[in-house]
């Protein structure tokens, strides 16, 4: 009896991954493929300039000091662009929709 039960469990264990794989393949046929990385905006600061890529046009980037004072608001005019900051040296927080980054301006 133990041998039969063990054999049955062994066969079920072998067939379980195949069933899961078939379910994943069926689900993947119907789900759309979206490249998430290409949709996310990218921000970088260098030489007192803000570099944007994949940014939503018409939105704005808020530049905030470490203590919470808003010092600049930049209107985005193109999906990819370079914007002069003209900021003093220091650490600033840049907010664009849900994207928040901290940069050191030298």
N, C-alpha and C positions, 0 to 999 in steps of 0.2 A: 504494500500500500504506500509506504514511504517513497519507494522508487518511482511509482506512478505519479505521485504528487510532485516529486522533485522534477521529473521529466516534463510534466505539464507546466510548472513554473519556469523551467528553463526555456521551453518553446515560447511561452508568453513574453519572457524577457527579451528574447531575440526579435520577436515581431513588433514590440512596442516602438523602438526607434524608427522602424520603417513606416509605421502608421503616423508618427509625429512628422516625419519628413514629408509624407504625402500631404498632410494637412497644411504644412508650411508652404509647399509648392502651390497648392490650390489657392491659398490666401494671397500669395505673391502675384498670381496671375491677375487678380482684380484690384490690387492696390497700385495707385500711381507712383511713379518714381519722381521724387523731388530732391534736387541737389540743395540741401540746406545751407551748405557753406557759401554757395554763390549768392544767396539771398541776404545774408547777414551783412550789415554795413561794417566797414573797417575804418578805424581812426588811427592816425599816428601823428606825433608831433616831433618836428626836427627843425632846427635853425629858426625858431620862433614862427613857424608856419604849421598850419593844420592840414594834413593830407587826408582826404576822404575818398572812399571807394565803395560802390554799391549803396550810396546814401539816398534816402527818399527825398526827391526834389520838392521844395515848398515847405519843408520842415525847418527846424532851427536847432543849432547846437548851443547849449548853455555852457558858459565857462564860469566856474565857481571856485573861489579860493578855498583853502583848507578850513578856514573858520566859517565858511558858509555864505560869504558875500558874492553875489552875482556881479561879475566884472565885465562880461561881454556876452552878446547874443549874436550868433552868426546865422544868417539866412542862407539856406542851401539852394543854389541856383542851378547846379548840375549834379548828375549822379556821381561823377568823379571830378575832383577839383582840389585846388590848393588855395588856402586862405591865409593871408597875413594876420598874425595875432597881435603884434606890438604889445606884448605883455612884459612886465618886469620879471626878473628872476624869481623862481619859486615853484611850488607844487600846486597844481590846479586839477580840478575835477571837470571832466568834459561829459556832458549828458546829451544823448541823441535818442529820443524815444525811450526804449528799454535798455539801451546800451550805455553803460557808465564806465569811464576809464579815468585813471589817474596818471598825469604826466608831469615830468619835471621840465620846466622851461629854463633854459640857460641863456 
